Amino acid sequence: MLGIRQPDELSATLASNLQKIILDKGEGIIKCDEGVDLLPSNIQISATEVNLVNTMSRETVLKTYLQDTKKVMIIY
């Protein structure tokens, strides 16, 4: 089965990782056995969107996250 059964219990999600980029921090991407990489997310992404409104270069936050973390993988 592809996906995570309880996404709200994950410590690293797209929202939390984008927040870390905004705050100059970062973490990994989940690499699944099915051959895909996941950027897990949950409801917190909506709060991140609100924070991005006032962030300088907000259009590059996701790009920065992907560049900084493409070699760091968490295998589930």
mmCIF file of the N, C-alpha and C atoms, coordinates in Angstrom:
data_MODEL
# 
_entry.id   MODEL 
# 
loop_
_atom_site.group_PDB 
_atom_site.id 
_atom_site.type_symbol 
_atom_site.label_atom_id 
_atom_site.label_alt_id 
_atom_site.label_comp_id 
_atom_site.label_asym_id 
_atom_site.label_entity_id 
_atom_site.label_seq_id 
_atom_site.pdbx_PDB_ins_code 
_atom_site.Cartn_x 
_atom_site.Cartn_y 
_atom_site.Cartn_z 
_atom_site.occupancy 
_atom_site.B_iso_or_equiv 
_atom_site.pdbx_formal_charge 
_atom_site.auth_seq_id 
_atom_site.auth_comp_id 
_atom_site.auth_asym_id 
_atom_site.auth_atom_id 
_atom_site.pdbx_PDB_model_num 
ATOM 1   N N  . MET A 1 1  ? 0.846  -1.183 0.000  1.00 0.00 ? 1  MET A N  1 
ATOM 2   C CA . MET A 1 1  ? 0.000  0.000  0.000  1.00 0.00 ? 1  MET A CA 1 
ATOM 3   C C  . MET A 1 1  ? 0.887  1.240  0.000  1.00 0.00 ? 1  MET A C  1 
ATOM 4   N N  . LEU A 1 2  ? 0.661  2.100  -0.921 1.00 0.00 ? 2  LEU A N  1 
ATOM 5   C CA . LEU A 1 2  ? 1.430  3.329  -1.028 1.00 0.00 ? 2  LEU A CA 1 
ATOM 6   C C  . LEU A 1 2  ? 0.846  4.386  -0.100 1.00 0.00 ? 2  LEU A C  1 
ATOM 7   N N  . GLY A 1 3  ? 1.716  5.040  0.648  1.00 0.00 ? 3  GLY A N  1 
ATOM 8   C CA . GLY A 1 3  ? 1.264  6.102  1.530  1.00 0.00 ? 3  GLY A CA 1 
ATOM 9   C C  . GLY A 1 3  ? 1.541  5.802  2.988  1.00 0.00 ? 3  GLY A C  1 
ATOM 10  N N  . ILE A 1 4  ? 1.212  6.731  3.818  1.00 0.00 ? 4  ILE A N  1 
ATOM 11  C CA . ILE A 1 4  ? 1.419  6.628  5.252  1.00 0.00 ? 4  ILE A CA 1 
ATOM 12  C C  . ILE A 1 4  ? 0.050  6.547  5.911  1.00 0.00 ? 4  ILE A C  1 
ATOM 13  N N  . ARG A 1 5  ? -0.138 5.577  6.784  1.00 0.00 ? 5  ARG A N  1 
ATOM 14  C CA . ARG A 1 5  ? -1.458 5.351  7.391  1.00 0.00 ? 5  ARG A CA 1 
ATOM 15  C C  . ARG A 1 5  ? -1.906 6.473  8.322  1.00 0.00 ? 5  ARG A C  1 
ATOM 16  N N  . GLN A 1 6  ? -0.981 7.070  9.078  1.00 0.00 ? 6  GLN A N  1 
ATOM 17  C CA . GLN A 1 6  ? -1.361 8.110  10.030 1.00 0.00 ? 6  GLN A CA 1 
ATOM 18  C C  . GLN A 1 6  ? -0.470 9.338  9.834  1.00 0.00 ? 6  GLN A C  1 
ATOM 19  N N  . PRO A 1 7  ? -0.742 10.138 8.800  1.00 0.00 ? 7  PRO A N  1 
ATOM 20  C CA . PRO A 1 7  ? 0.128  11.271 8.479  1.00 0.00 ? 7  PRO A CA 1 
ATOM 21  C C  . PRO A 1 7  ? 0.207  12.325 9.573  1.00 0.00 ? 7  PRO A C  1 
ATOM 22  N N  . ASP A 1 8  ? -0.821 12.443 10.402 1.00 0.00 ? 8  ASP A N  1 
ATOM 23  C CA . ASP A 1 8  ? -0.785 13.458 11.458 1.00 0.00 ? 8  ASP A CA 1 
ATOM 24  C C  . ASP A 1 8  ? 0.202  13.116 12.568 1.00 0.00 ? 8  ASP A C  1 
ATOM 25  N N  . GLU A 1 9  ? 0.686  11.881 12.597 1.00 0.00 ? 9  GLU A N  1 
ATOM 26  C CA . GLU A 1 9  ? 1.642  11.469 13.614 1.00 0.00 ? 9  GLU A CA 1 
ATOM 27  C C  . GLU A 1 9  ? 3.100  11.586 13.150 1.00 0.00 ? 9  GLU A C  1 
ATOM 28  N N  . LEU A 1 10 ? 3.326  11.969 11.897 1.00 0.00 ? 10 LEU A N  1 
ATOM 29  C CA . LEU A 1 10 ? 4.685  12.112 11.387 1.00 0.00 ? 10 LEU A CA 1 
ATOM 30  C C  . LEU A 1 10 ? 5.343  13.357 11.971 1.00 0.00 ? 10 LEU A C  1 
ATOM 31  N N  . SER A 1 11 ? 6.606  13.224 12.317 1.00 0.00 ? 11 SER A N  1 
ATOM 32  C CA . SER A 1 11 ? 7.323  14.379 12.855 1.00 0.00 ? 11 SER A CA 1 
ATOM 33  C C  . SER A 1 11 ? 7.829  15.284 11.739 1.00 0.00 ? 11 SER A C  1 
ATOM 34  N N  . ALA A 1 12 ? 8.102  14.725 10.563 1.00 0.00 ? 12 ALA A N  1 
ATOM 35  C CA . ALA A 1 12 ? 8.583  15.519 9.428  1.00 0.00 ? 12 ALA A CA 1 
ATOM 36  C C  . ALA A 1 12 ? 7.556  15.473 8.311  1.00 0.00 ? 12 ALA A C  1 
ATOM 37  N N  . THR A 1 13 ? 6.970  16.623 8.009  1.00 0.00 ? 13 THR A N  1 
ATOM 38  C CA . THR A 1 13 ? 6.009  16.735 6.913  1.00 0.00 ? 13 THR A CA 1 
ATOM 39  C C  . THR A 1 13 ? 6.448  17.879 6.010  1.00 0.00 ? 13 THR A C  1 
ATOM 40  N N  . LEU A 1 14 ? 5.796  18.021 4.890  1.00 0.00 ? 14 LEU A N  1 
ATOM 41  C CA . LEU A 1 14 ? 6.114  19.127 3.991  1.00 0.00 ? 14 LEU A CA 1 
ATOM 42  C C  . LEU A 1 14 ? 5.963  20.457 4.720  1.00 0.00 ? 14 LEU A C  1 
ATOM 43  N N  . ALA A 1 15 ? 4.902  20.587 5.500  1.00 0.00 ? 15 ALA A N  1 
ATOM 44  C CA . ALA A 1 15 ? 4.686  21.838 6.240  1.00 0.00 ? 15 ALA A CA 1 
ATOM 45  C C  . ALA A 1 15 ? 5.806  22.105 7.227  1.00 0.00 ? 15 ALA A C  1 
ATOM 46  N N  . SER A 1 16 ? 6.169  21.092 8.010  1.00 0.00 ? 16 SER A N  1 
ATOM 47  C CA . SER A 1 16 ? 7.229  21.309 9.005  1.00 0.00 ? 16 SER A CA 1 
ATOM 48  C C  . SER A 1 16 ? 8.573  21.571 8.338  1.00 0.00 ? 16 SER A C  1 
ATOM 49  N N  . ASN A 1 17 ? 8.820  20.910 7.209  1.00 0.00 ? 17 ASN A N  1 
ATOM 50  C CA . ASN A 1 17 ? 10.087 21.127 6.516  1.00 0.00 ? 17 ASN A CA 1 
ATOM 51  C C  . ASN A 1 17 ? 10.151 22.489 5.831  1.00 0.00 ? 17 ASN A C  1 
ATOM 52  N N  . LEU A 1 18 ? 9.048  22.949 5.272  1.00 0.00 ? 18 LEU A N  1 
ATOM 53  C CA . LEU A 1 18 ? 9.043  24.292 4.687  1.00 0.00 ? 18 LEU A CA 1 
ATOM 54  C C  . LEU A 1 18 ? 9.230  25.339 5.772  1.00 0.00 ? 18 LEU A C  1 
ATOM 55  N N  . GLN A 1 19 ? 8.635  25.099 6.939  1.00 0.00 ? 19 GLN A N  1 
ATOM 56  C CA . GLN A 1 19 ? 8.835  26.011 8.067  1.00 0.00 ? 19 GLN A CA 1 
ATOM 57  C C  . GLN A 1 19 ? 10.312 26.062 8.434  1.00 0.00 ? 19 GLN A C  1 
ATOM 58  N N  . LYS A 1 20 ? 10.989 24.921 8.403  1.00 0.00 ? 20 LYS A N  1 
ATOM 59  C CA . LYS A 1 20 ? 12.411 24.883 8.734  1.00 0.00 ? 20 LYS A CA 1 
ATOM 60  C C  . LYS A 1 20 ? 13.239 25.641 7.703  1.00 0.00 ? 20 LYS A C  1 
ATOM 61  N N  . ILE A 1 21 ? 12.826 25.601 6.439  1.00 0.00 ? 21 ILE A N  1 
ATOM 62  C CA . ILE A 1 21 ? 13.520 26.388 5.415  1.00 0.00 ? 21 ILE A CA 1 
ATOM 63  C C  . ILE A 1 21 ? 13.312 27.874 5.698  1.00 0.00 ? 21 ILE A C  1 
ATOM 64  N N  . ILE A 1 22 ? 12.086 28.247 6.038  1.00 0.00 ? 22 ILE A N  1 
ATOM 65  C CA . ILE A 1 22 ? 11.804 29.651 6.366  1.00 0.00 ? 22 ILE A CA 1 
ATOM 66  C C  . ILE A 1 22 ? 12.683 30.087 7.534  1.00 0.00 ? 22 ILE A C  1 
ATOM 67  N N  . LEU A 1 23 ? 12.912 29.166 8.474  1.00 0.00 ? 23 LEU A N  1 
ATOM 68  C CA . LEU A 1 23 ? 13.720 29.458 9.651  1.00 0.00 ? 23 LEU A CA 1 
ATOM 69  C C  . LEU A 1 23 ? 15.179 29.007 9.480  1.00 0.00 ? 23 LEU A C  1 
ATOM 70  N N  . ASP A 1 24 ? 15.605 28.708 8.232  1.00 0.00 ? 24 ASP A N  1 
ATOM 71  C CA . ASP A 1 24 ? 16.962 28.261 7.907  1.00 0.00 ? 24 ASP A CA 1 
ATOM 72  C C  . ASP A 1 24 ? 17.323 26.916 8.521  1.00 0.00 ? 24 ASP A C  1 
ATOM 73  N N  . LYS A 1 25 ? 16.411 25.962 8.467  1.00 0.00 ? 25 LYS A N  1 
ATOM 74  C CA . LYS A 1 25 ? 16.654 24.585 8.905  1.00 0.00 ? 25 LYS A CA 1 
ATOM 75  C C  . LYS A 1 25 ? 16.091 23.659 7.830  1.00 0.00 ? 25 LYS A C  1 
ATOM 76  N N  . GLY A 1 26 ? 16.253 22.326 7.953  1.00 0.00 ? 26 GLY A N  1 
ATOM 77  C CA . GLY A 1 26 ? 15.706 21.395 6.967  1.00 0.00 ? 26 GLY A CA 1 
ATOM 78  C C  . GLY A 1 26 ? 15.862 19.944 7.362  1.00 0.00 ? 26 GLY A C  1 
ATOM 79  N N  . GLU A 1 27 ? 15.078 19.049 6.735  1.00 0.00 ? 27 GLU A N  1 
ATOM 80  C CA . GLU A 1 27 ? 15.137 17.607 6.986  1.00 0.00 ? 27 GLU A CA 1 
ATOM 81  C C  . GLU A 1 27 ? 14.924 16.839 5.695  1.00 0.00 ? 27 GLU A C  1 
ATOM 82  N N  . GLY A 1 28 ? 14.695 15.513 5.799  1.00 0.00 ? 28 GLY A N  1 
ATOM 83  C CA . GLY A 1 28 ? 14.678 14.634 4.638  1.00 0.00 ? 28 GLY A CA 1 
ATOM 84  C C  . GLY A 1 28 ? 13.349 14.368 3.983  1.00 0.00 ? 28 GLY A C  1 
ATOM 85  N N  . ILE A 1 29 ? 13.450 13.584 2.934  1.00 0.00 ? 29 ILE A N  1 
ATOM 86  C CA . ILE A 1 29 ? 12.328 13.130 2.129  1.00 0.00 ? 29 ILE A CA 1 
ATOM 87  C C  . ILE A 1 29 ? 12.142 11.651 2.439  1.00 0.00 ? 29 ILE A C  1 
ATOM 88  N N  . ILE A 1 30 ? 10.911 11.161 2.454  1.00 0.00 ? 30 ILE A N  1 
ATOM 89  C CA . ILE A 1 30 ? 10.667 9.749  2.707  1.00 0.00 ? 30 ILE A CA 1 
ATOM 90  C C  . ILE A 1 30 ? 10.789 8.984  1.397  1.00 0.00 ? 30 ILE A C  1 
ATOM 91  N N  . LYS A 1 31 ? 11.664 8.002  1.360  1.00 0.00 ? 31 LYS A N  1 
ATOM 92  C CA . LYS A 1 31 ? 11.831 7.139  0.196  1.00 0.00 ? 31 LYS A CA 1 
ATOM 93  C C  . LYS A 1 31 ? 11.117 5.828  0.501  1.00 0.00 ? 31 LYS A C  1 
ATOM 94  N N  . CYS A 1 32 ? 10.093 5.505  -0.261 1.00 0.00 ? 32 CYS A N  1 
ATOM 95  C CA . CYS A 1 32 ? 9.292  4.306  -0.025 1.00 0.00 ? 32 CYS A CA 1 
ATOM 96  C C  . CYS A 1 32 ? 9.812  3.136  -0.858 1.00 0.00 ? 32 CYS A C  1 
ATOM 97  N N  . ASP A 1 33 ? 9.551  1.928  -0.364 1.00 0.00 ? 33 ASP A N  1 
ATOM 98  C CA . ASP A 1 33 ? 9.954  0.718  -1.064 1.00 0.00 ? 33 ASP A CA 1 
ATOM 99  C C  . ASP A 1 33 ? 9.275  0.581  -2.426 1.00 0.00 ? 33 ASP A C  1 
ATOM 100 N N  . GLU A 1 34 ? 8.156  1.263  -2.615 1.00 0.00 ? 34 GLU A N  1 
ATOM 101 C CA . GLU A 1 34 ? 7.420  1.187  -3.878 1.00 0.00 ? 34 GLU A CA 1 
ATOM 102 C C  . GLU A 1 34 ? 8.119  1.926  -5.017 1.00 0.00 ? 34 GLU A C  1 
ATOM 103 N N  . GLY A 1 35 ? 9.227  2.611  -4.718 1.00 0.00 ? 35 GLY A N  1 
ATOM 104 C CA . GLY A 1 35 ? 9.990  3.287  -5.759 1.00 0.00 ? 35 GLY A CA 1 
ATOM 105 C C  . GLY A 1 35 ? 9.646  4.752  -5.958 1.00 0.00 ? 35 GLY A C  1 
ATOM 106 N N  . VAL A 1 36 ? 8.965  5.353  -4.999 1.00 0.00 ? 36 VAL A N  1 
ATOM 107 C CA . VAL A 1 36 ? 8.644  6.781  -5.085 1.00 0.00 ? 36 VAL A CA 1 
ATOM 108 C C  . VAL A 1 36 ? 9.156  7.487  -3.843 1.00 0.00 ? 36 VAL A C  1 
ATOM 109 N N  . ASP A 1 37 ? 9.403  8.759  -3.958 1.00 0.00 ? 37 ASP A N  1 
ATOM 110 C CA . ASP A 1 37 ? 9.793  9.592  -2.824 1.00 0.00 ? 37 ASP A CA 1 
ATOM 111 C C  . ASP A 1 37 ? 8.590  10.427 -2.419 1.00 0.00 ? 37 ASP A C  1 
ATOM 112 N N  . LEU A 1 38 ? 8.368  10.549 -1.117 1.00 0.00 ? 38 LEU A N  1 
ATOM 113 C CA . LEU A 1 38 ? 7.208  11.282 -0.609 1.00 0.00 ? 38 LEU A CA 1 
ATOM 114 C C  . LEU A 1 38 ? 7.625  12.525 0.154  1.00 0.00 ? 38 LEU A C  1 
ATOM 115 N N  . LEU A 1 39 ? 6.842  13.555 0.004  1.00 0.00 ? 39 LEU A N  1 
ATOM 116 C CA . LEU A 1 39 ? 6.905  14.749 0.834  1.00 0.00 ? 39 LEU A CA 1 
ATOM 117 C C  . LEU A 1 39 ? 5.612  14.736 1.636  1.00 0.00 ? 39 LEU A C  1 
ATOM 118 N N  . PRO A 1 40 ? 5.590  14.024 2.766  1.00 0.00 ? 40 PRO A N  1 
ATOM 119 C CA . PRO A 1 40 ? 4.333  13.906 3.506  1.00 0.00 ? 40 PRO A CA 1 
ATOM 120 C C  . PRO A 1 40 ? 3.854  15.260 4.004  1.00 0.00 ? 40 PRO A C  1 
ATOM 121 N N  . SER A 1 41 ? 2.546  15.384 4.053  1.00 0.00 ? 41 SER A N  1 
ATOM 122 C CA . SER A 1 41 ? 1.963  16.633 4.516  1.00 0.00 ? 41 SER A CA 1 
ATOM 123 C C  . SER A 1 41 ? 0.713  16.330 5.329  1.00 0.00 ? 41 SER A C  1 
ATOM 124 N N  . ASN A 1 42 ? 0.222  17.331 5.991  1.00 0.00 ? 42 ASN A N  1 
ATOM 125 C CA . ASN A 1 42 ? -1.023 17.229 6.746  1.00 0.00 ? 42 ASN A CA 1 
ATOM 126 C C  . ASN A 1 42 ? -1.639 18.627 6.805  1.00 0.00 ? 42 ASN A C  1 
ATOM 127 N N  . ILE A 1 43 ? -2.573 18.836 7.680  1.00 0.00 ? 43 ILE A N  1 
ATOM 128 C CA . ILE A 1 43 ? -3.308 20.101 7.750  1.00 0.00 ? 43 ILE A CA 1 
ATOM 129 C C  . ILE A 1 43 ? -2.405 21.292 8.056  1.00 0.00 ? 43 ILE A C  1 
ATOM 130 N N  . GLN A 1 44 ? -1.232 21.055 8.629  1.00 0.00 ? 44 GLN A N  1 
ATOM 131 C CA . GLN A 1 44 ? -0.326 22.148 8.974  1.00 0.00 ? 44 GLN A CA 1 
ATOM 132 C C  . GLN A 1 44 ? 0.181  22.912 7.743  1.00 0.00 ? 44 GLN A C  1 
ATOM 133 N N  . ILE A 1 45 ? 0.047  22.328 6.562  1.00 0.00 ? 45 ILE A N  1 
ATOM 134 C CA . ILE A 1 45 ? 0.499  23.011 5.349  1.00 0.00 ? 45 ILE A CA 1 
ATOM 135 C C  . ILE A 1 45 ? -0.273 24.316 5.139  1.00 0.00 ? 45 ILE A C  1 
ATOM 136 N N  . SER A 1 46 ? -1.517 24.372 5.611  1.00 0.00 ? 46 SER A N  1 
ATOM 137 C CA . SER A 1 46 ? -2.300 25.600 5.460  1.00 0.00 ? 46 SER A CA 1 
ATOM 138 C C  . SER A 1 46 ? -1.704 26.748 6.278  1.00 0.00 ? 46 SER A C  1 
ATOM 139 N N  . ALA A 1 47 ? -1.173 26.437 7.474  1.00 0.00 ? 47 ALA A N  1 
ATOM 140 C CA . ALA A 1 47 ? -0.519 27.469 8.286  1.00 0.00 ? 47 ALA A CA 1 
ATOM 141 C C  . ALA A 1 47 ? 0.781  27.915 7.635  1.00 0.00 ? 47 ALA A C  1 
ATOM 142 N N  . THR A 1 48 ? 1.475  26.982 7.003  1.00 0.00 ? 48 THR A N  1 
ATOM 143 C CA . THR A 1 48 ? 2.711  27.320 6.304  1.00 0.00 ? 48 THR A CA 1 
ATOM 144 C C  . THR A 1 48 ? 2.419  28.272 5.146  1.00 0.00 ? 48 THR A C  1 
ATOM 145 N N  . GLU A 1 49 ? 1.336  28.024 4.449  1.00 0.00 ? 49 GLU A N  1 
ATOM 146 C CA . GLU A 1 49 ? 0.946  28.902 3.354  1.00 0.00 ? 49 GLU A CA 1 
ATOM 147 C C  . GLU A 1 49 ? 0.734  30.337 3.850  1.00 0.00 ? 49 GLU A C  1 
ATOM 148 N N  . VAL A 1 50 ? 0.106  30.466 4.995  1.00 0.00 ? 50 VAL A N  1 
ATOM 149 C CA . VAL A 1 50 ? -0.113 31.791 5.586  1.00 0.00 ? 50 VAL A CA 1 
ATOM 150 C C  . VAL A 1 50 ? 1.225  32.448 5.914  1.00 0.00 ? 50 VAL A C  1 
ATOM 151 N N  . ASN A 1 51 ? 2.179  31.668 6.469  1.00 0.00 ? 51 ASN A N  1 
ATOM 152 C CA . ASN A 1 51 ? 3.497  32.214 6.805  1.00 0.00 ? 51 ASN A CA 1 
ATOM 153 C C  . ASN A 1 51 ? 4.298  32.597 5.573  1.00 0.00 ? 51 ASN A C  1 
ATOM 154 N N  . LEU A 1 52 ? 4.072  31.909 4.470  1.00 0.00 ? 52 LEU A N  1 
ATOM 155 C CA . LEU A 1 52 ? 4.811  32.217 3.243  1.00 0.00 ? 52 LEU A CA 1 
ATOM 156 C C  . LEU A 1 52 ? 4.444  33.578 2.663  1.00 0.00 ? 52 LEU A C  1 
ATOM 157 N N  . VAL A 1 53 ? 3.265  34.072 2.970  1.00 0.00 ? 53 VAL A N  1 
ATOM 158 C CA . VAL A 1 53 ? 2.823  35.357 2.429  1.00 0.00 ? 53 VAL A CA 1 
ATOM 159 C C  . VAL A 1 53 ? 3.822  36.466 2.746  1.00 0.00 ? 53 VAL A C  1 
ATOM 160 N N  . ASN A 1 54 ? 4.403  36.444 3.947  1.00 0.00 ? 54 ASN A N  1 
ATOM 161 C CA . ASN A 1 54 ? 5.332  37.487 4.362  1.00 0.00 ? 54 ASN A CA 1 
ATOM 162 C C  . ASN A 1 54 ? 6.799  37.077 4.267  1.00 0.00 ? 54 ASN A C  1 
ATOM 163 N N  . THR A 1 55 ? 7.085  35.965 3.592  1.00 0.00 ? 55 THR A N  1 
ATOM 164 C CA . THR A 1 55 ? 8.459  35.458 3.486  1.00 0.00 ? 55 THR A CA 1 
ATOM 165 C C  . THR A 1 55 ? 9.119  35.983 2.219  1.00 0.00 ? 55 THR A C  1 
ATOM 166 N N  . MET A 1 56 ? 10.333 36.485 2.373  1.00 0.00 ? 56 MET A N  1 
ATOM 167 C CA . MET A 1 56 ? 11.104 36.929 1.203  1.00 0.00 ? 56 MET A CA 1 
ATOM 168 C C  . MET A 1 56 ? 11.416 35.727 0.323  1.00 0.00 ? 56 MET A C  1 
ATOM 169 N N  . SER A 1 57 ? 11.332 35.878 -0.977 1.00 0.00 ? 57 SER A N  1 
ATOM 170 C CA . SER A 1 57 ? 11.605 34.819 -1.954 1.00 0.00 ? 57 SER A CA 1 
ATOM 171 C C  . SER A 1 57 ? 10.767 33.569 -1.690 1.00 0.00 ? 57 SER A C  1 
ATOM 172 N N  . ARG A 1 58 ? 9.521  33.755 -1.308 1.00 0.00 ? 58 ARG A N  1 
ATOM 173 C CA . ARG A 1 58 ? 8.654  32.634 -0.956 1.00 0.00 ? 58 ARG A CA 1 
ATOM 174 C C  . ARG A 1 58 ? 8.500  31.637 -2.092 1.00 0.00 ? 58 ARG A C  1 
ATOM 175 N N  . GLU A 1 59 ? 8.635  32.099 -3.329 1.00 0.00 ? 59 GLU A N  1 
ATOM 176 C CA . GLU A 1 59 ? 8.494  31.199 -4.471 1.00 0.00 ? 59 GLU A CA 1 
ATOM 177 C C  . GLU A 1 59 ? 9.652  30.214 -4.585 1.00 0.00 ? 59 GLU A C  1 
ATOM 178 N N  . THR A 1 60 ? 10.708 30.418 -3.822 1.00 0.00 ? 60 THR A N  1 
ATOM 179 C CA . THR A 1 60 ? 11.859 29.510 -3.882 1.00 0.00 ? 60 THR A CA 1 
ATOM 180 C C  . THR A 1 60 ? 11.981 28.612 -2.652 1.00 0.00 ? 60 THR A C  1 
ATOM 181 N N  . VAL A 1 61 ? 11.067 28.701 -1.705 1.00 0.00 ? 61 VAL A N  1 
ATOM 182 C CA . VAL A 1 61 ? 11.176 27.918 -0.470 1.00 0.00 ? 61 VAL A CA 1 
ATOM 183 C C  . VAL A 1 61 ? 11.142 26.420 -0.766 1.00 0.00 ? 61 VAL A C  1 
ATOM 184 N N  . LEU A 1 62 ? 10.191 25.956 -1.555 1.00 0.00 ? 62 LEU A N  1 
ATOM 185 C CA . LEU A 1 62 ? 10.108 24.532 -1.889 1.00 0.00 ? 62 LEU A CA 1 
ATOM 186 C C  . LEU A 1 62 ? 11.337 24.094 -2.687 1.00 0.00 ? 62 LEU A C  1 
ATOM 187 N N  . LYS A 1 63 ? 11.763 24.904 -3.628 1.00 0.00 ? 63 LYS A N  1 
ATOM 188 C CA . LYS A 1 63 ? 12.963 24.591 -4.411 1.00 0.00 ? 63 LYS A CA 1 
ATOM 189 C C  . LYS A 1 63 ? 14.185 24.459 -3.500 1.00 0.00 ? 63 LYS A C  1 
ATOM 190 N N  . THR A 1 64 ? 14.327 25.365 -2.554 1.00 0.00 ? 64 THR A N  1 
ATOM 191 C CA . THR A 1 64 ? 15.437 25.309 -1.599 1.00 0.00 ? 64 THR A CA 1 
ATOM 192 C C  . THR A 1 64 ? 15.367 24.039 -0.775 1.00 0.00 ? 64 THR A C  1 
ATOM 193 N N  . TYR A 1 65 ? 14.180 23.706 -0.309 1.00 0.00 ? 65 TYR A N  1 
ATOM 194 C CA . TYR A 1 65 ? 13.994 22.477 0.466  1.00 0.00 ? 65 TYR A CA 1 
ATOM 195 C C  . TYR A 1 65 ? 14.428 21.252 -0.335 1.00 0.00 ? 65 TYR A C  1 
ATOM 196 N N  . LEU A 1 66 ? 13.979 21.154 -1.572 1.00 0.00 ? 66 LEU A N  1 
ATOM 197 C CA . LEU A 1 66 ? 14.317 19.995 -2.402 1.00 0.00 ? 66 LEU A CA 1 
ATOM 198 C C  . LEU A 1 66 ? 15.810 19.919 -2.689 1.00 0.00 ? 66 LEU A C  1 
ATOM 199 N N  . GLN A 1 67 ? 16.441 21.047 -2.978 1.00 0.00 ? 67 GLN A N  1 
ATOM 200 C CA . GLN A 1 67 ? 17.874 21.059 -3.237 1.00 0.00 ? 67 GLN A CA 1 
ATOM 201 C C  . GLN A 1 67 ? 18.671 20.663 -2.003 1.00 0.00 ? 67 GLN A C  1 
ATOM 202 N N  . ASP A 1 68 ? 18.272 21.150 -0.844 1.00 0.00 ? 68 ASP A N  1 
ATOM 203 C CA . ASP A 1 68 ? 19.003 20.885 0.393  1.00 0.00 ? 68 ASP A CA 1 
ATOM 204 C C  . ASP A 1 68 ? 18.826 19.469 0.910  1.00 0.00 ? 68 ASP A C  1 
ATOM 205 N N  . THR A 1 69 ? 17.728 18.818 0.536  1.00 0.00 ? 69 THR A N  1 
ATOM 206 C CA . THR A 1 69 ? 17.418 17.521 1.124  1.00 0.00 ? 69 THR A CA 1 
ATOM 207 C C  . THR A 1 69 ? 17.428 16.360 0.149  1.00 0.00 ? 69 THR A C  1 
ATOM 208 N N  . LYS A 1 70 ? 17.742 16.574 -1.104 1.00 0.00 ? 70 LYS A N  1 
ATOM 209 C CA . LYS A 1 70 ? 17.614 15.500 -2.090 1.00 0.00 ? 70 LYS A CA 1 
ATOM 210 C C  . LYS A 1 70 ? 18.529 14.306 -1.798 1.00 0.00 ? 70 LYS A C  1 
ATOM 211 N N  . LYS A 1 71 ? 19.569 14.481 -1.023 1.00 0.00 ? 71 LYS A N  1 
ATOM 212 C CA . LYS A 1 71 ? 20.445 13.366 -0.690 1.00 0.00 ? 71 LYS A CA 1 
ATOM 213 C C  . LYS A 1 71 ? 20.137 12.747 0.664  1.00 0.00 ? 71 LYS A C  1 
ATOM 214 N N  . VAL A 1 72 ? 19.253 13.373 1.436  1.00 0.00 ? 72 VAL A N  1 
ATOM 215 C CA . VAL A 1 72 ? 18.891 12.861 2.757  1.00 0.00 ? 72 VAL A CA 1 
ATOM 216 C C  . VAL A 1 72 ? 17.579 12.098 2.631  1.00 0.00 ? 72 VAL A C  1 
ATOM 217 N N  . MET A 1 73 ? 17.611 10.801 2.892  1.00 0.00 ? 73 MET A N  1 
ATOM 218 C CA . MET A 1 73 ? 16.421 9.989  2.744  1.00 0.00 ? 73 MET A CA 1 
ATOM 219 C C  . MET A 1 73 ? 16.113 9.250  4.045  1.00 0.00 ? 73 MET A C  1 
ATOM 220 N N  . ILE A 1 74 ? 14.818 9.125  4.353  1.00 0.00 ? 74 ILE A N  1 
ATOM 221 C CA . ILE A 1 74 ? 14.344 8.325  5.475  1.00 0.00 ? 74 ILE A CA 1 
ATOM 222 C C  . ILE A 1 74 ? 13.603 7.151  4.855  1.00 0.00 ? 74 ILE A C  1 
ATOM 223 N N  . ILE A 1 75 ? 14.005 5.916  5.125  1.00 0.00 ? 75 ILE A N  1 
ATOM 224 C CA . ILE A 1 75 ? 13.357 4.757  4.524  1.00 0.00 ? 75 ILE A CA 1 
ATOM 225 C C  . ILE A 1 75 ? 12.373 4.155  5.512  1.00 0.00 ? 75 ILE A C  1 
ATOM 226 N N  . TYR A 1 76 ? 11.118 4.029  5.077  1.00 0.00 ? 76 TYR A N  1 
ATOM 227 C CA . TYR A 1 76 ? 10.058 3.430  5.903  1.00 0.00 ? 76 TYR A CA 1 
ATOM 228 C C  . TYR A 1 76 ? 9.724  2.049  5.369  1.00 0.00 ? 76 TYR A C  1 
# 
